[in-house]
């Protein structure tokens, strides 16, 4: 799935890290549906990183206490200070929930 994502979305600046615990983990589900979901999530992760340098996508699959299989996809990228300021500014400019409801 990672190779398909790389082929469909050139992303040489993004590294992928995959961790499956235990190594022989088995997921009982429709393989086509799970593949489609994971590929879409990976595509979204690549798009979220965009052209930012140092992008990293971590894919982890493991069982919880009730033996449910969990698949986590985490996106990490280096954000410039300017981008962080823009994010903070746009969040602080949003009206508070109470203000928006009273308008």
C-alpha positions as CSV (number, residue, x, y, z in Angstrom):
1,X,0.0,0.0,0.0
2,X,2.9,2.3,0.8
3,X,4.5,1.6,-2.6
4,X,1.2,2.3,-4.4
5,X,0.8,5.6,-2.5
6,X,4.4,6.6,-3.5
7,X,3.6,5.6,-7.1
8,X,0.4,7.6,-7.3
9,X,1.7,10.6,-5.3
10,X,5.4,11.4,-5.9
11,X,6.7,12.1,-2.3
12,X,10.5,11.7,-2.2
13,X,10.6,14.1,0.8
14,X,8.4,11.9,2.9
15,X,9.6,8.8,4.8
16,X,7.2,6.0,5.7
17,X,7.7,4.0,8.9
18,X,5.6,0.8,9.3
19,X,5.3,-1.1,12.6
20,X,3.2,-4.2,13.0
21,X,3.0,-5.8,16.4
22,X,3.1,-8.8,16.6
23,X,4.8,-9.5,13.3
24,X,2.3,-12.2,12.5
25,X,-0.8,-10.0,13.2
26,X,-3.9,-11.1,11.3
27,X,-6.8,-8.8,10.4
28,X,-10.0,-10.7,9.6
29,X,-11.8,-8.3,7.2
30,X,-12.4,-7.7,3.6
31,X,-9.0,-7.2,2.1
32,X,-10.2,-4.9,-0.7
33,X,-12.1,-2.6,1.6
34,X,-9.3,-2.3,4.2
35,X,-6.8,-1.7,1.4
36,X,-9.0,1.1,-0.1
37,X,-9.4,2.8,3.3
38,X,-5.7,2.6,4.2
39,X,-4.7,3.8,0.7
40,X,-7.1,6.8,1.0
41,X,-5.7,7.6,4.4
42,X,-2.1,7.5,3.1
43,X,-3.1,9.7,0.2
44,X,-4.6,12.2,2.6
45,X,-1.5,12.1,4.8
46,X,0.7,12.8,1.8
47,X,-1.5,15.7,0.7
48,X,-1.5,17.1,4.3
49,X,2.3,17.2,4.3
50,X,2.4,18.7,0.9
51,X,5.9,20.0,0.0
52,X,7.0,20.5,3.6
53,X,10.5,19.1,4.2
54,X,11.0,16.3,6.7
55,X,7.6,14.7,6.2
56,X,7.1,11.4,8.0
57,X,4.1,9.0,7.9
58,X,4.0,6.4,10.6
59,X,1.7,3.3,10.2
60,X,1.2,1.2,13.2
61,X,-1.0,-1.9,13.5
62,X,-1.5,-3.7,16.8
63,X,-4.1,-5.4,19.0
64,X,-5.7,-3.8,22.0
65,X,-6.7,-5.6,25.3
66,X,-9.9,-7.0,23.7
67,X,-7.9,-8.3,20.7
68,X,-9.3,-5.7,18.3
69,X,-6.9,-4.8,15.5
70,X,-6.1,-1.1,15.5
71,X,-4.4,0.6,12.5
72,X,-3.0,4.1,13.2
73,X,-1.7,6.4,10.6
74,X,0.2,9.5,11.9
75,X,1.4,12.4,9.9
76,X,4.4,14.4,11.0
77,X,6.1,17.3,9.2
78,X,8.4,20.2,10.1
79,X,6.3,23.3,10.2
80,X,8.0,26.6,9.7
81,X,7.6,29.3,12.4
82,X,5.7,31.4,9.9
83,X,3.3,28.6,9.2
84,X,2.7,28.1,12.9
85,X,2.0,31.8,13.3
86,X,-0.5,31.6,10.5
87,X,-2.2,28.6,12.1
88,X,-2.4,30.3,15.4
89,X,-3.7,33.6,13.9
90,X,-6.5,31.8,12.0
91,X,-7.5,29.9,15.1
92,X,-7.6,33.0,17.3
93,X,-9.7,35.0,14.7
94,X,-12.5,32.4,14.8
95,X,-15.5,33.6,16.8
96,X,-16.1,31.7,20.1
97,X,-19.0,29.3,20.0
98,X,-21.2,31.5,22.2
99,X,-20.5,34.6,20.0
100,X,-21.4,32.7,16.8
101,X,-24.7,31.4,18.2
102,X,-25.8,34.9,19.4
103,X,-25.3,36.5,15.9
